[in-house]
Each structure stands twice: as structure tokens, then as C-alpha cells.
Amino acid sequence: MFIPLPKATLLVATPKQGNQNLKHLFIILTEPVDGVVITVNLSSCKTSFYDNSCLLDKNDHSFIKHKSYIVYHRAEILKITQLENMTIRQLEQVTDDVFSRIVGGLLKSRQTPNKVKKFFVDYINP
């Protein structure tokens, strides 16, 4: 059963040309508001060009195998139904500490879309 709550992690299919089996870990940052939530995903630090606003390592979640970062420029406000259709499976939640680091990075990162920051700030300050 799909439960869209803050700290939930989802393995999501993110196919691209050359790799149809690609998957990324998505983290839900808000409870549903009018049927939508904010999500972020992470990616491996494979080059020297990545947003270092929130770095995660293998001790931060069982899915993570090596140094990774939150891809804030891809933070999205997604419909729950859209997210359900993309989800392969739900994994264990992130810890309170990791969640705080992710949220702090969302607000700090210059790469987070302004509409996502505004939605999040409005969410925490209704």
C-alpha cells in the first residue's frame, strides 16, 4: 500500500536512453496538500559537478551504496497519483536526522526551483 508521508522513500523507475532499467530513490518531504507532495531524489556523485547542499552516504539509507547528493534542481511538486504510477516499491523511511539535512538543503540550495521552495515554506507556515 502506497503511503505518501514525509520521510517516505520510494524506488522510482527513471528510464533514459541507454538505460531503460534505471531507478532512483525519491524522498517525500510533505504530507499531501490538495493531492500533491514535494519530492526530491538522489544521484551518485560521479563527477565533480554536483550540488553539495546535502550529501548522503551508505550509512544514511540502505539503498545508498556510495557518496550521493540530493538533486535539488529536480525537486518537484507531484500529484500523488503520478507518483504512485512511477513507484516500483516503497522502502524504509529516512531518519529524522537525514530528513532534517534534506529539508535544510532544499531551502539552502540555489538549485531548488522557487515554486518548490515557496510551496514548502507555505506548507510549514500555513
MOBEL-V590897 format. One record per backbone hydrogen bond with DSSP energy under -1.0 kcal/mol. CO is the residue of the C=O (numbers start at 1). NH is the residue of the N-H. If there is no record, write none. Layout:
CO/NH
CO/NH
This chain:
3/5
5/8
7/94
8/28
9/91
10/26
11/88
11/89
12/24
16/19
19/16
19/22
22/14
24/12
25/42
26/10
27/40
28/7
33/36
35/80
36/33
37/78
38/29
39/76
40/27
41/71
43/69
44/46
54/70
56/68
57/60
67/45
68/56
69/43
70/72
71/74
72/75
76/39
78/37
79/83
80/84
81/85
82/86
83/87
86/13
89/11
95/99
96/100
97/101
98/102
99/103
100/104
101/105
102/106
103/107
104/108
105/109
113/117
114/118
115/119
116/120
117/121
118/122
119/123
120/124
121/125
